[in-house]
Amino acid sequence: MSYEVAEQEYEAFLVFDVESTCIKGGQFDYPNEIIEWPVCLMRRKDRDGTGRAEMLEIVDEFRSFVKPTRNPQLSEFCTNLTGITQEQIDAAPTFTEMLGEFSLWLDRKGLIDSHSGEHRIRFCWCCDGDHDISDFVTKQCFISKIPLPAWIQGRFINVRRMVYGWYAGMLHNASRCRDMREGSNAPQLPYSLPEPLTIPRQLETLQLPPFQGRQHSGIDDARNISRILAELSKRGIDLEPNAVIRARRWPWMGPDGTILKEMLFG
């Protein structure tokens, strides 16, 4: 099957899925610290004479474990969920140290100027949902007492939302075709979307092979999200940002980077 190729505004895509400290029963108001920072760099391939391409592929990866500083001891629940061991994070750089290494990597790949943080080319961050940047990175920057890096601000692609939109469009088109065949009084298709639309469910919805690797391993999650993004591009979906990176705040965030312990679970 062939698909119409969408407009191609971005030269590169950074597919991103962090893992963080967690406890059993912890909710999104928990002060998570990032313990794995994996990024897949995707570029378009097989460009024609006009500079267009139908395919996206992973051309490089960055992965670093991260040593938490506020609560450096992983819970058993966190280790079982992510597969990340205490030994791996004990030997890892802190978040600020890792950011320095990562910005140099972005510089070497021609994406940013590591001194100014300015973009050298147009690239777009891509995540499964809103939480990785707006929640986890925001929390970690607060705990580390640093601003959100300039190269991760602005708009991004919420891949899950994009799959929802594609799926809803498919249902709508199928319903219209059925109306045309059977008349306006024909019953409508159920307008429902698969919930929750996890990464494995997104793969299934797009009729791709099952999840590859270990779920909740950041790098494996990022690789599978990359497969989803590549398939959306192949189907002619316009890969444009559909979400805004927002620096959220929680009640436990006090002034000057202090953590109000009495507000953590109140």
C-alpha positions as CSV (number, residue, x, y, z in Angstrom):
1,M,0.0,0.0,0.0
2,S,1.3,3.5,-0.8
3,Y,0.7,6.6,1.2
4,E,0.9,10.3,0.3
5,V,4.0,11.8,1.9
6,A,3.3,14.7,4.2
7,E,5.2,18.0,4.3
8,Q,8.6,17.6,5.9
9,E,9.5,20.6,8.0
10,Y,11.9,18.9,10.5
11,E,15.3,17.5,9.6
12,A,15.6,15.3,12.7
13,F,13.4,13.8,15.5
14,L,14.6,13.1,19.0
15,V,12.5,10.2,20.5
16,F,12.7,10.3,24.2
17,D,11.5,8.1,27.1
18,V,12.9,8.5,30.6
19,E,12.7,6.2,33.6
20,S,12.7,7.6,37.1
21,T,12.6,6.7,40.8
22,C,9.2,5.4,42.0
23,I,7.6,3.6,44.8
24,K,4.7,1.1,44.9
25,G,1.4,3.1,44.9
26,G,3.2,6.4,44.1
27,Q,1.2,8.8,41.9
28,F,2.4,11.6,39.6
29,D,2.8,14.0,42.5
30,Y,5.7,11.8,43.7
31,P,9.1,13.7,43.5
32,N,10.6,11.4,40.9
33,E,14.3,11.6,40.0
34,I,15.4,10.5,36.5
35,I,17.5,7.4,36.5
36,E,17.7,6.6,32.7
37,W,18.0,9.2,29.9
38,P,17.6,7.4,26.5
39,V,17.2,9.2,23.2
40,C,16.9,7.9,19.6
41,L,17.9,10.3,16.9
42,M,15.8,9.8,13.7
43,R,16.4,11.2,10.3
44,R,14.7,10.8,7.0
45,K,16.3,8.5,4.5
46,D,16.1,7.7,0.7
47,R,15.6,11.4,-0.2
48,D,14.7,12.0,-3.8
49,G,15.9,14.9,-6.0
50,T,13.5,17.3,-4.4
51,G,14.8,16.5,-0.9
52,R,11.7,14.4,0.1
53,A,11.8,11.0,1.8
54,E,9.2,8.5,2.7
55,M,11.0,6.8,5.5
56,L,12.4,7.6,8.9
57,E,15.2,5.6,10.6
58,I,17.2,5.6,13.8
59,V,20.7,6.9,12.9
60,D,22.1,7.1,16.5
61,E,21.2,6.7,20.1
62,F,22.2,8.3,23.4
63,R,21.7,6.4,26.6
64,S,22.9,7.2,30.1
65,F,21.9,6.0,33.5
66,V,21.6,8.8,36.1
67,K,22.4,8.8,39.7
68,P,19.7,10.4,41.9
69,T,20.8,12.7,44.6
70,R,17.8,13.3,46.8
71,N,17.0,9.7,47.3
72,P,19.8,7.6,45.8
73,Q,18.4,4.2,47.0
74,L,16.1,2.5,44.5
75,S,13.0,0.8,45.8
76,E,12.6,-2.9,45.0
77,F,9.4,-1.9,43.1
78,C,11.4,0.5,40.8
79,T,14.1,-2.1,40.1
80,N,11.5,-4.7,39.2
81,L,9.6,-2.3,37.0
82,T,12.5,-0.8,35.1
83,G,15.2,-3.5,35.3
84,I,17.7,-0.8,36.4
85,T,19.9,-1.9,39.3
86,Q,21.4,-0.1,42.2
87,E,24.9,-0.8,40.9
88,Q,24.1,0.9,37.5
89,I,22.9,4.1,39.0
90,D,25.6,4.2,41.7
91,A,28.2,4.3,38.9
92,A,26.3,6.8,36.8
93,P,26.7,10.6,36.5
94,T,24.3,12.9,38.3
95,F,21.6,14.6,36.2
96,T,23.6,17.9,35.7
97,E,26.7,15.9,34.7
98,M,24.7,13.8,32.3
99,L,23.1,16.9,30.7
100,G,26.6,18.2,30.0
101,E,27.5,15.0,28.2
102,F,24.2,15.0,26.3
103,S,24.5,18.6,25.1
104,L,27.9,17.8,23.7
105,W,26.4,14.8,22.0
106,L,23.7,17.0,20.5
107,D,26.5,19.4,19.3
108,R,28.4,16.5,17.7
109,K,25.3,15.5,15.8
110,G,24.9,19.0,14.4
111,L,21.6,19.7,16.3
112,I,22.6,22.5,18.7
113,D,25.4,24.8,19.7
114,S,26.4,23.3,23.1
115,H,27.5,26.8,24.3
116,S,24.4,28.7,23.5
117,G,21.9,25.9,23.3
118,E,20.5,27.3,20.1
119,H,19.3,24.9,17.4
120,R,21.5,24.5,14.3
121,I,18.7,22.7,12.4
122,R,15.0,22.2,12.9
123,F,14.4,19.1,15.1
124,C,11.5,18.0,17.2
125,W,11.2,16.1,20.5
126,C,8.9,13.1,20.5
127,C,7.4,11.3,23.5
128,D,4.7,8.8,24.4
129,G,2.4,11.2,26.1
130,D,3.1,14.4,28.1
131,H,4.7,13.1,31.2
132,D,8.4,12.6,30.2
133,I,9.1,16.3,29.7
134,S,6.3,18.2,31.4
135,D,6.4,16.0,34.5
136,F,9.7,14.1,34.9
137,V,12.1,16.6,33.4
138,T,10.4,19.5,35.2
139,K,10.7,17.7,38.6
140,Q,14.3,16.7,38.0
141,C,15.3,20.3,37.0
142,F,13.7,21.6,40.2
143,I,15.4,19.0,42.4
144,S,18.7,19.7,40.6
145,K,18.1,23.5,41.0
146,I,18.6,24.2,37.3
147,P,16.4,25.8,34.6
148,L,14.8,23.7,31.9
149,P,17.5,23.5,29.1
150,A,16.8,25.8,26.2
151,W,17.1,22.9,23.7
152,I,14.1,21.1,25.2
153,Q,11.6,24.0,25.4
154,G,8.7,24.8,23.1
155,R,6.5,22.3,21.3
156,F,6.9,18.6,20.8
157,I,5.2,15.6,19.3
158,N,2.9,13.6,21.6
159,V,3.1,10.3,19.7
160,R,0.3,8.7,21.6
161,R,-2.0,11.6,20.8
162,M,-1.0,11.4,17.1
163,V,-1.9,7.7,17.0
164,Y,-5.3,8.6,18.6
165,G,-5.9,11.1,15.9
166,W,-5.0,8.7,13.2
167,Y,-7.2,6.0,14.7
168,A,-10.1,8.4,15.1
169,G,-9.7,9.4,11.5
170,M,-9.8,5.8,10.4
171,L,-13.0,5.2,12.3
172,H,-14.6,8.3,10.9
173,N,-13.7,7.4,7.3
174,A,-15.0,3.8,7.8
175,S,-18.3,5.2,9.1
176,R,-18.7,7.5,6.2
177,C,-18.0,4.7,3.7
178,R,-20.6,2.5,5.4
179,D,-23.2,5.3,5.3
180,M,-22.5,5.7,1.5
181,R,-23.0,2.0,1.0
182,E,-26.1,1.4,3.2
183,G,-27.8,4.8,3.4
184,S,-28.0,7.5,6.0
185,N,-30.1,5.3,8.3
186,A,-27.4,2.7,8.6
187,P,-26.1,2.2,12.2
188,Q,-22.8,4.0,12.9
189,L,-19.6,2.2,13.8
190,P,-18.8,2.4,17.5
191,Y,-16.7,5.6,17.9
192,S,-14.4,4.2,20.5
193,L,-10.6,4.3,20.9
194,P,-8.5,1.6,22.6
195,E,-7.8,2.5,26.2
196,P,-5.2,2.7,27.6
197,L,-3.3,3.3,24.4
198,T,0.0,2.0,25.7
199,I,3.1,1.5,23.4
200,P,2.2,-2.2,22.8
201,R,-1.4,-1.1,22.0
202,Q,-0.2,1.6,19.6
203,L,1.9,-1.0,17.8
204,E,-1.1,-3.3,17.6
205,T,-3.3,-0.5,16.4
206,L,-0.9,0.2,13.5
207,Q,-0.6,-3.5,12.8
208,L,3.1,-3.5,13.5
209,P,5.0,-6.5,15.1
210,P,4.8,-6.7,18.9
211,F,6.9,-4.7,21.4
212,Q,10.6,-5.5,21.0
213,G,12.6,-5.7,24.2
214,R,11.6,-5.0,27.8
215,Q,8.7,-2.7,28.6
216,H,9.7,0.2,31.0
217,S,13.3,0.0,29.9
218,G,13.8,3.5,28.7
219,I,15.9,2.7,25.6
220,D,13.5,-0.2,24.6
221,D,10.5,2.1,25.0
222,A,12.2,4.8,22.9
223,R,13.1,2.3,20.2
224,N,9.5,1.1,20.0
225,I,8.1,4.7,19.9
226,S,10.5,5.3,17.1
227,R,9.0,2.3,15.2
228,I,5.6,4.0,15.7
229,L,6.8,7.4,14.5
230,A,8.4,5.8,11.4
231,E,5.1,4.0,10.6
232,L,3.1,7.3,11.0
233,S,5.5,9.0,8.6
234,K,5.2,6.2,6.1
235,R,1.4,6.5,6.2
236,G,1.7,10.2,5.3
237,I,0.9,11.6,8.7
238,D,2.1,15.2,9.1
239,L,4.8,15.0,11.8
240,E,4.2,18.4,13.4
241,P,4.2,19.2,17.1
242,N,0.8,18.7,18.7
243,A,1.7,19.5,22.4
244,V,3.5,22.2,24.4
245,I,6.3,21.6,26.9
246,R,4.9,23.1,30.1
247,A,7.0,23.4,33.3
248,R,4.5,22.1,35.8
249,R,4.6,22.7,39.6
250,W,3.6,20.5,42.5
251,P,2.6,21.5,46.1
252,W,5.9,20.1,47.4
253,M,8.0,22.6,45.3
254,G,9.0,25.3,47.7
255,P,11.0,28.5,47.1
256,D,14.6,28.4,46.0
257,G,14.5,24.7,45.1
258,T,13.5,23.5,48.5
259,I,11.2,20.5,48.9
260,L,8.3,20.9,51.3
261,K,8.3,17.4,52.9
262,E,5.0,18.0,54.6
263,M,3.3,18.6,51.2
264,L,4.7,15.5,49.5
265,F,1.7,13.3,50.1
266,G,-0.7,15.6,51.8
